[in-house]
């Protein structure tokens, strides 16, 4: 974002006196500090200290005290937030404020295997070494309500007042969109001030649900956009005394996903997923890898108890490890009708997913397919829901998804055993927390426990 | 989802002159912590004649549910086995609604008048006691030996019995301290050390690494990842 030769000159020109650091913990929650300019500059290049539990804790702030990791330098120690100076931007609304995206490092400045952004950067670099760049873009879905967060809290996050006109499952309804537009205008103004490349937004299938589509960019920036956009959308809701929710399934009906499109291009920009009028061999390998690792990937794409409420037949998310050309009910929707459109859409990640981990996992699958020339399963040419048992199904619970990840040697190999083992233990911690604190196995819908835990923090 | 049944069958054993018949306690891979705790208590109690006497009087479906929350478990007894699953069942002939944290609170029983004896024996089954904390401590040490981040030496002290047990050798040690009644469930794999310490049930002396390592063992028990333990 900097267009000046030095950081200090950039800060002068943009009148930045305070910098907010922003990193993303394992569960996808944003953490950081507000630093005075002098303190921020003094902290460079290593960055400032932060408690180690900020990386390895759950949504409620509970540190993972049933899982040990060597990053913990002491009894309750610190790690660092190292700024990626290329991401610094001015706020646009707050005249003195700047923002910078960070990665977690050890106190010595060494990369940490648990840092989601560091992991994605590593996987992207491995693909770069093969001679390809990745272009990725997310679709961010969420619900927006007239109730302030305070009111929503009082109501137990239920029976909230929608903004939209329709109470049905309309989609793209312009009357709904018009009702949401004042809220979205403020969101998009702030996104644009912070130079975010959004392409479009629309009314979505749920009552009072919105989707924003972002422009394709490199994977790390694409994920940076999502974590920043979530924060901006939340802040606009707070400022306008409204509320928003990113939970995958906050109530019955449509849930919120985080669909991801990606493609590979040669270093000169030539699309690498297209050849001879259709899918290239590379794209076939890539699809084969993602489909082969799809069961193992579910844990990272669907990280909470609430994720699995959304995985229902005929409800938009895929439930099978399959792929199909222009088939939105398959595990992967493939688009290969033209070189500039050739891409893979993965429709499984929920609104609760950590975008860095989502992309790292999907790219790891593709990479495994390419490296090992994994066989491409036959294309699914039917509807992908309601299928008999001979079609491979995806795990539908947090625990079975964790078991599937543990058995996936391809993902373990690329994402790293250290990371995968910790992640699996953290999902088991989440499962155990649910069953210890709530334990409702009879209600198949979203529980009060989930609303209390996730509505405001996810 | 296909449920993978886990079955552990205990061999015939002599207790005095009484021949105890094999009895299987089945739970599924995704059994909730409550189900695991109930199953492990029953499995541990199968070593005692009293338990077999109680089991011989039970047949059909029984439910226990929490007075305070949504936790529930249903037992289905057959001749030589019981299957315990999460949740309630419409088939239950007896439903005991209890405070799962405090057994001193009188439970509500549905089906008592229709099935008085079955209610009494199911109630007895739910009040089975664990083996002594010392026996559990020996088993805990054996089963967790080799797990990462465990201390070389583990000292367990029961304050109300003025008794300590020490396992392993080495300078890297940790100590768990508390009343025998609180040590028992932890060492039977039915609770997590860090939770017990945070709630004031137990005390701990040692590094964060060992607190985490021992707590991780508890997590593994409660999610069904640790084999060879009831």
Interface residues (C-beta under 8 A of the other chain):
Chain A: X65 X66 X67 X68 X72 X74 X75 X76 X395 X396 X397 X399 X400 X403 X425 X428 X429 X431 X432 X435 X436 X438 X439 X440 X441 X442 X443 X447
Chain B: X1 X29 X30 X32 X33 X34 X66 X69 X70 X71 X72 X86 X87 X88 X148 X149 X192 X194 X207 X208 X209 X211 X212 X213 X215 X216 X218 X219 X222 X223 X225
